[in-house]
Amino acid sequence: MKEKGKYIKLYVNNRELITPGDILAEGDVEPANYPYVIKEGNYIVSTVVGLVDIQNNNKIAVIPLEGFYYPKEGDIVIGIVEEVGVTHWEVNIRAPYKGVLTASDFLGRTFNPAQEDLSRYLNIGDVIIAKIEHFDRTRDPILTVKGKDLGKVTEGKIIEVDPSRVPRIIGKRKSMLNVLTSETNCNVVVAQNGRILIKCPNEELETILVLAIKKIEREAHISGLTERIREFILEQKILRGIVSGESK
């Protein structure tokens, strides 16, 4: 990370395990993945537990091993309505900010608050799949449900995982997600904020799917996990009599 004419001092090694508040570097170096890494004065500081990722373009990142969801425009999130306003809903998206869904966006038409009550359409506790439409840290994220497969959730079960595990649950080219869906025959929607909507043919397959997802969450750092999850699901299906032992 040295460049002529620049001062850079590293306090950590690549792939080193660090904790919140640890100083990673100082000088002419930039955080590569805010908000997991921030700049305080002349220092680069971690905000999470994770592994150091030293990049060769004067940037340093942290691969979080645990974390929170930080909204980004374009992200798909699963939210829970927490407050019904006059012209909008406030939605819990597992972030430091509440998501805001306007009545006009949800209804797809102009809305007259003097004549209609928003709780007729979405009430406290209702679940939605939405997209982060606007977010610039000066106000709460604006949500939209305009788009395919977005809107109110009417069936299925929601489970939560650490948001930092979402890429592992999806996998490269959706490899892990394809294993989960094909081996359990369940419909799985993985949102960027660590909420997962699952709909399964029966309770046995639902239980197996949940166990598999939790296993991925625990073992996200282990290589070869996709095939191990495939084998785990098969073992669970044999154990529960869904398939015979000869299928293994």
C-alpha positions as CSV (number, residue, x, y, z in Angstrom):
1,M,0.0,0.0,0.0
2,K,2.9,2.3,-0.4
3,E,3.0,5.0,-3.1
4,K,5.6,7.6,-3.9
5,G,5.0,10.8,-2.0
6,K,2.3,9.4,0.3
7,Y,2.5,8.5,4.0
8,I,0.8,5.3,5.0
9,K,1.2,3.4,8.2
10,L,-0.5,0.1,8.8
11,Y,-1.3,-1.2,12.3
12,V,-2.8,-4.6,11.2
13,N,-2.0,-7.4,8.9
14,N,-4.1,-8.7,6.0
15,R,-6.8,-11.1,7.2
16,E,-6.2,-10.2,10.8
17,L,-9.2,-10.4,13.1
18,I,-10.2,-7.0,14.5
19,T,-12.9,-5.5,16.7
20,P,-14.9,-2.3,16.8
21,G,-12.7,0.7,17.6
22,D,-9.4,-0.9,16.4
23,I,-7.2,1.4,14.4
24,L,-6.2,-0.1,11.1
25,A,-4.0,2.5,9.5
26,E,-3.2,6.2,9.3
27,G,-2.1,8.6,6.6
28,D,-3.0,8.6,2.9
29,V,-5.4,5.7,3.0
30,E,-9.1,5.6,2.5
31,P,-11.9,3.3,3.9
32,A,-13.1,0.9,1.1
33,N,-16.4,-0.2,2.6
34,Y,-18.0,2.4,4.8
35,P,-19.7,2.1,7.3
36,Y,-17.7,-1.0,8.4
37,V,-14.5,1.2,8.1
38,I,-14.5,4.9,8.8
39,K,-12.0,7.7,8.8
40,E,-11.5,9.6,12.1
41,G,-9.0,12.4,11.5
42,N,-5.9,10.8,10.1
43,Y,-6.8,7.3,11.2
44,I,-8.8,4.5,9.7
45,V,-11.0,2.7,12.3
46,S,-13.1,-0.4,12.2
47,T,-16.7,-0.3,13.4
48,V,-17.3,-4.1,13.4
49,V,-15.8,-7.4,14.2
50,G,-14.2,-8.7,11.0
51,L,-11.2,-9.6,8.9
52,V,-8.9,-7.0,7.5
53,D,-8.8,-6.7,3.7
54,I,-5.8,-4.6,2.6
55,Q,-6.2,-3.5,-1.0
56,N,-3.5,-2.3,-3.3
57,N,-5.0,1.0,-4.3
58,N,-4.4,2.8,-1.0
59,K,-7.7,1.5,0.5
60,I,-8.5,-0.8,3.4
61,A,-11.7,-2.7,4.1
62,V,-13.1,-5.0,6.8
63,I,-15.0,-8.2,5.9
64,P,-17.6,-8.1,8.7
65,L,-18.2,-11.3,10.7
66,E,-21.2,-9.6,12.4
67,G,-22.9,-6.4,11.6
68,F,-25.9,-4.3,10.9
69,Y,-27.7,-3.4,7.7
70,Y,-26.7,-0.1,6.1
71,P,-29.2,1.0,3.4
72,K,-28.1,1.4,-0.2
73,E,-30.2,2.6,-3.1
74,G,-31.4,-0.4,-5.2
75,D,-31.3,-2.9,-2.3
76,I,-34.3,-5.2,-1.8
77,V,-35.4,-5.3,1.8
78,I,-38.1,-7.0,3.8
79,G,-39.7,-4.5,6.2
80,I,-42.2,-4.6,9.0
81,V,-44.6,-1.7,9.4
82,E,-44.1,0.0,12.7
83,E,-46.2,3.2,12.4
84,V,-49.1,4.3,10.2
85,G,-48.9,8.0,9.4
86,V,-51.3,10.3,7.6
87,T,-49.6,10.0,4.2
88,H,-47.0,7.3,4.7
89,W,-45.9,4.3,6.7
90,E,-42.7,4.0,8.8
91,V,-41.1,0.6,8.2
92,N,-38.5,-1.3,10.3
93,I,-35.8,-2.4,7.9
94,R,-33.2,-3.5,10.5
95,A,-31.2,-0.4,10.0
96,P,-30.3,2.7,12.1
97,Y,-33.0,4.4,10.0
98,K,-36.7,3.8,9.5
99,G,-37.8,3.2,5.9
100,V,-40.6,5.5,4.6
101,L,-43.2,4.1,2.2
102,T,-45.6,6.8,0.8
103,A,-49.3,6.1,0.2
104,S,-49.1,7.2,-3.4
105,D,-46.3,4.7,-4.1
106,F,-48.1,1.8,-2.4
107,L,-51.5,2.6,-3.9
108,G,-50.2,3.6,-7.3
109,R,-52.4,6.7,-7.3
110,T,-53.0,10.0,-5.7
111,F,-54.1,9.8,-2.0
112,N,-56.4,12.0,-0.1
113,P,-55.7,11.7,3.7
114,A,-59.0,13.4,4.5
115,Q,-61.0,10.6,2.9
116,E,-58.9,7.5,3.5
117,D,-57.2,5.7,6.4
118,L,-53.9,4.2,5.5
119,S,-54.4,1.4,8.1
120,R,-57.0,-0.1,5.6
121,Y,-54.1,-1.0,3.3
122,L,-51.1,-1.7,5.6
123,N,-51.3,-1.8,9.4
124,I,-48.7,-2.2,12.2
125,G,-47.0,-5.6,12.0
126,D,-47.7,-6.1,8.2
127,V,-44.7,-7.2,6.2
128,I,-43.6,-5.8,2.8
129,I,-40.9,-6.5,0.3
130,A,-39.6,-3.2,-1.0
131,K,-36.7,-1.5,-2.7
132,I,-34.6,1.3,-1.4
133,E,-35.4,4.1,-3.9
134,H,-33.6,7.1,-2.3
135,F,-31.1,7.4,0.5
136,D,-28.5,10.1,1.1
137,R,-28.1,10.0,5.0
138,T,-29.8,13.4,5.3
139,R,-33.2,11.7,5.7
140,D,-34.7,8.3,6.2
141,P,-34.6,5.9,3.3
142,I,-37.5,6.2,0.8
143,L,-39.0,2.8,-0.1
144,T,-40.9,1.7,-3.2
145,V,-43.0,-1.3,-3.9
146,K,-43.2,-0.6,-7.6
147,G,-41.6,-3.6,-9.4
148,K,-41.9,-7.3,-9.8
149,D,-42.5,-9.4,-6.7
150,L,-42.6,-6.3,-4.5
151,G,-45.5,-5.3,-2.1
152,K,-47.3,-6.7,0.8
153,V,-46.4,-10.2,2.0
154,T,-49.5,-12.3,2.5
155,E,-48.0,-15.8,3.2
156,G,-44.8,-17.4,4.2
157,K,-42.4,-17.3,7.2
158,I,-39.8,-14.6,7.9
159,I,-36.4,-15.6,9.5
160,E,-33.5,-13.3,10.3
161,V,-29.8,-13.7,9.8
162,D,-26.8,-11.4,10.2
163,P,-26.9,-9.0,7.2
164,S,-23.2,-9.6,6.6
165,R,-24.1,-13.3,5.8
166,V,-26.5,-12.5,3.0
167,P,-23.8,-12.8,0.2
168,R,-22.9,-16.2,1.5
169,I,-26.5,-17.4,1.6
170,I,-27.0,-16.3,-2.0
171,G,-23.6,-17.5,-3.2
172,K,-21.7,-16.8,-6.4
173,R,-24.1,-16.7,-9.3
174,K,-26.8,-17.7,-6.8
175,S,-25.2,-21.1,-6.3
176,M,-26.0,-21.5,-2.6
177,L,-29.6,-20.1,-3.1
178,N,-30.1,-22.6,-5.9
179,V,-29.1,-25.5,-3.7
180,L,-31.5,-24.3,-0.9
181,T,-34.4,-24.0,-3.3
182,S,-33.8,-27.1,-5.4
183,E,-33.1,-29.5,-2.5
184,T,-36.1,-28.4,-0.4
185,N,-38.6,-27.3,-3.1
186,C,-39.1,-24.1,-1.1
187,N,-39.5,-20.6,-2.4
188,V,-36.8,-18.4,-0.8
189,V,-36.5,-14.6,-1.0
190,V,-33.3,-13.3,0.5
191,A,-33.3,-9.5,1.3
192,Q,-30.2,-7.4,1.7
193,N,-31.2,-6.5,5.3
194,G,-30.9,-10.0,6.5
195,R,-34.5,-11.0,6.4
196,I,-35.5,-14.1,4.5
197,L,-39.0,-15.0,3.3
198,I,-39.6,-18.8,2.9
199,K,-42.6,-20.7,1.7
200,C,-42.3,-24.5,1.8
201,P,-44.5,-27.4,0.8
202,N,-44.6,-28.7,4.4
203,E,-43.3,-28.1,7.9
204,E,-40.6,-30.8,7.6
205,L,-39.0,-29.1,4.6
206,E,-39.4,-25.8,6.3
207,T,-37.5,-27.0,9.3
208,I,-34.7,-28.4,7.2
209,L,-34.4,-25.2,5.2
210,V,-34.2,-23.1,8.4
211,L,-31.5,-25.4,9.8
212,A,-29.5,-25.1,6.6
213,I,-29.7,-21.4,6.5
214,K,-28.6,-21.1,10.2
215,K,-25.7,-23.5,9.4
216,I,-24.6,-21.2,6.5
217,E,-24.8,-18.3,8.9
218,R,-22.6,-20.0,11.5
219,E,-20.1,-21.5,9.0
220,A,-19.9,-18.7,6.4
221,H,-16.1,-18.5,6.7
222,I,-15.6,-22.2,5.7
223,S,-14.6,-23.1,2.2
224,G,-16.6,-25.7,0.2
225,L,-19.7,-24.8,2.1
226,T,-22.1,-25.1,-0.8
227,E,-21.6,-28.9,-1.2
228,R,-21.6,-29.4,2.5
229,I,-25.0,-27.7,2.7
230,R,-26.3,-30.0,-0.1
231,E,-25.1,-33.0,1.8
232,F,-26.6,-31.6,5.1
233,I,-30.0,-31.2,3.5
234,L,-30.0,-34.7,2.1
235,E,-28.9,-36.1,5.5
236,Q,-31.8,-34.3,7.1
237,K,-34.3,-35.6,4.5
238,I,-33.1,-39.1,5.2
239,L,-33.3,-38.6,8.9
240,R,-36.9,-37.4,8.7
241,G,-37.9,-40.2,6.2
242,I,-38.5,-37.8,3.3
243,V,-36.2,-39.8,1.2
244,S,-34.6,-43.2,1.7
245,G,-31.0,-43.8,2.7
246,E,-30.3,-45.3,-0.7
247,S,-30.6,-41.8,-2.2
248,K,-27.4,-40.7,-0.4
